[in-house]
Amino acid sequence: MKRSDDNEEPLLNDKIEKDKSLHREDLKLLLDSSYPLLHQFRELCPGTFKHSQSVASMIENIALSLGLDTVLMKVAALYHDVGKMFNPKYFSENQLENENPHDTLDPFNSYNLITRHVSDSVMILLNDVNFPRSVIRIISQHHGTTVLKYFYNNTDKTNKDVFRYKSNKPSCVESAVLAICDQVDATSRSLIQANKFDPSLVIESTINDLIDDGQLDDVMMRLGHLKKIKESISKDLEGTYQKRVDYNKGSNNI
């Protein structure tokens, strides 16, 4: 992750060049629940859609704190996994209990099926005239060249690079924010199911792993903005996954 000089405006050095035809009302149309692609996405991938909604909520708070275009960021978050519509059952969030087609597949075949959702998302959105290239660019970078660890860990672990996403690394603050929020939400849901959820640990480990793996090397960002990102995500996780009283224990005086 590059650190910008104090005299520079960090979001201008590598800022997305907005499409000349980009209008705020056009983007808002894509957030309408009746928009055909969004409706289809919700019907075919209910679990993925809920994940995308969570990421959109998380990313909106960050966009506000950093002065980013909130509508553009919400659109990118809501549609970032739309490519999963082609194979919804191959993604755990859309599977029923005891329904995992990967159980009968070689890890490398599973890797190919999972990682292609990035290029599938780009292809779907390129065929929709209402999506500006700036949004598609953000979405195309949300996994960077990270390792698909689940299936890599099911191999002899001799060549990690074979199990990397073949995408471009985040090249702007907007792409980096989406990458961070996507991983934080997915990890949080997984750890909650295993009763091992620690919000601060999830946030720190997610960001540190991306930095250590070189995924944020091309992003110009101040340390102050990284702090704001962490604070915004922390507040969102506290509100979404706050501890609840177990009303099955204790008194009946509620």
Secondary structure, DSSP 8 states (H G I E B T S, - for coil): -B---TTS-HHHHT-----TT--HHHHHHHTSTT-HHHHHHHHH-HHHHHHHHHHHHHHHHHHHHHT--HHHHHHHHHHTTGGGGGSGGGSGGG--TT--GGGGS-HHHHHHHHHTHHHHHHHHHHTSTTS-HHHHHHHHTSSTT-B-HHHHTTS--S-GGGGB--S----SHHHHHHHHHHHHHHHHHHHHHTT---HHHHHHHHHHHHHHTTTTTT-B--HHHHHHHHHHHHHHHHHHS-----TTSS-S--
